[in-house]
Amino acid sequence: MKFAAASLAAVAVGAVAVDSAQAGPPKRGGVEVLELQVRNDQYTAVDLGPAGRSLGDMDVYSGTAVKDGHDVGRGGGTCQVIHVKGEELMSQCLITMEIAQGSLTMQSLWTKDAGPLDMAITGGTGVYSNARGTARFWDIATPNERVRLEILR
C-alpha cells in the first residue's frame, strides 16, 4: 500500500480476538484483530532537494480499508526518506486509519522493497484512544495490498 508505506504484525497477548472492523469492542486489556484489504486511491511523490530520490523526499498516499468487499474505513499518510545508501532508501512512515469505532495512528521505519512493513500502533481516538499494538502490511502499492492490525487496549 502506498496507503501504508510508501505506501493502512504481530506479537500481542490478550483474551479477545475480533476479525471484523464492525464488531463490538473487546474488553480493556484484550486484543482486537482486524484483517483488511487496502485499496489505494491517491498517491504522489514529492521530490525535494536534488533531482531523483534523496534525503527528505516524500511519498504521500491515501486509500480505503475494505472488509468482505465493503468499505469499512479510510486513511493515508506519508513516508519521508531519512537515509540513503546507494539504491537503498530508508523512510519514516506515519499513517492514520479511520474506521467506524475511531481512528488508529501508526509509525515505523521502512526500507523500500524489503518485504512486509511492520508498524507500531501508537494511539488513536474513540474506542482506540489508548491503543497500542502492531500492524503488518503486505503487497504494498499493489491490488493485493492487505493489513493485519493487532490492537491492544
N, C-alpha and C positions, 0 to 999 in steps of 0.2 A: 504494500500500500504506500502510495505516496501519502496517503492519509495517515499512515503510521510512521513512516520514517523516511524519508526522502520520499519516504513516504512519510488506528484506531488500530504464563511462563511458570514460573512454575513450581515453587515449593511453598505449600501452605498447609497448615494443620487446622482442622476445625471439625465441627459437628454437622454442618448443614451444607448440602450441595444443591444448587438450582441450575438448570440448564436453559432457562428462558429469561429474556430481558423483561418479560412482563409478569413474572411470578412475584409472589409476595416476598417481603424482605425476610432474611433469616434472622434468628435471634442474635443479639450482640455477642461477639466472640466467635461467631461461626464463619464459614466460608461460603461465599456465593460464587458459582462458576457460570460464566457466560461464554458461549461459543457462538461467534458471529462471523458472517461474511462481511467483507468490506467492498463497497462499490465506490471507486474514486470518481469525482465529477469535475474538480478543478485542480490545476497544477500550474505552477510557474517556477522557473529557475531564475534567481536574481544573481547576476554576475557583478560582484563588487571588486574593486581593485584591478589588478592586471587581468587582461583578457584570458578566458579559459578558467578552469577550476583552480581556485586559490583560496587562501585563508579569508574567512569572512563571507564567502559565497553562501547562498541560502536557497533551499527548496521550500516552497510554500504550497500547501495542499489542503483539500477538503474532500469529504465523502460522506456516504450513508452507511450506517450499520444495518445489516439485514439478517433476519432470523426466519427460517422456514419460508423464504420467498417474500416476507413482509418487511417493510422499512420499520425499524424499531428505534432508530436514533440517528444522530448526525455528529460530525466533528471535523477536526482539522488540526493543523499545527505547522511547525517549522522544523527544519534541520539545518543547522549552520555549521559550516566547515570550521573545525578548530585545530586540525593538524593535517599537514600534507607531507607524505613520504613517498616520493616518486608518483606512481599512479594510485597509491592507496590514500583514500580520504577518510578521516575520522570526523564525524559530526556529532554535535549535541542536539538531541531531538526533544521537543516538547509537544505534547498532544493533549487536547481536551475533547472528550466524547460525552455527548448528552444522550441520555435515554429517559424513559418515562419517569423513573423514580429520582432522577437527579443527574449530576454530571460527575465525571471522573477525570482527574488530571494524571498525566504520565510523563516520565522523563527518563532519558538514557543517553549513553554514548553509543554510536553505531558506526561500524566500518562497512561502507557500501559493498554489496555483493559478498558479504561474509556469512551468509546463511540467515537463519531466523533472527528476528530482532526481539530481544528481551528488554522490557521496560519496567521500571518501578512505578507502581501506583502510589502517588504522593498525596492524594487527598481527593476532595470532591465537594459536592453540595447535596442538599436533600438528604435522602437516606444514606448517602455516601459521604456525609460531612466528616467522618473520622476514618475514611477508608485508607487502607494500605494493601499491599499485595503485589502481584506481578501480572504482566500482560506479555504474551508471546504472539508476534505477528509472523506469518509465513507468506511466501509468494507475493512479496511486496511489489506494488505497482503492476500487478497482472490481474486478469479477470478472475483468478482463483484466490485472490488475497483473502486471508481469514485471520481472526484473532481469538485467543482464549484468554479470558480475564479470570484470575483467581483473586477475589476481593475479600480481604479480612476486615471485619468490622467489630 
